[in-house]
Structures are given as C-alpha cells and as structure tokens.
Amino acid sequence: MEGFKAGRVRLSQFYKKALYSHWRFTEKADYLRTLGALDESDPQSPQVIVSNYIMARPNCLESSNLYAICCRNECEDLMGHL
C-alpha cells in the first residue's frame, strides 16, 4: 500500500483500502490536513503521511475524559537522550 515516497500512501489508495478490509478510512482531506497527515507537495497526487496519521490523538483509545492509551512514540525516547 506504500506510495512513491517512503511512509506515504496515495490518498486514493488510502480510501480504497477501506472498501476491501475491516479498516474504515473515512477522514476527509481537510481533517487529514489538520492532523498534519496530508502531504500535498504534489497537488495532483496527495498522500497520507502514515506515521502522522497513526500517531494522531483521534487514534488513541479513550478510557475516560482524563486518560487515553496511544501508540508509543519512539521519538520521545530519542529526544530525551539529546
């Protein structure tokens, strides 16, 4: 499913994947842009930045209003060592 650039998927492929799997990729381009997960450097072929999409807060499991479980961001550990 990966596009021309590493870590990116064409927006059209992103939406098509939902047709043939249990994943529901229904976010509009504006919303992906707000998340910082839309690469529009080539306007003819926008791409989803997979890492930004996965790490976005809406993909966390909300267990309460005060607590959420999110994917671990390995960059946090690396930045802590700098």
C-alpha positions, 0 to 999 in steps of 0.5 A: 500500500506504500506510495512513491515516497517512503511512509506515504500512501496515495490518498486514493489508495488510502480510501480504497483500502477501506472498501476491501478490509475491516479498516474504515478510512473515512477522514476527509482531506481537510481533517487529514490536513489538520492532523498534519497527515496530508502531504500535498507537495504534489497537488495532483497526487496527495498522500497520507503521511502514515506515521502522522496519521497513526500517531494522531490523538483521534487514534488513541483509545479513550478510557475516560475524559482524563486518560487515553492509551496511544501508540508509543512514540519512539521519538520521545525516547530519542529526544530525551537522550539529546 
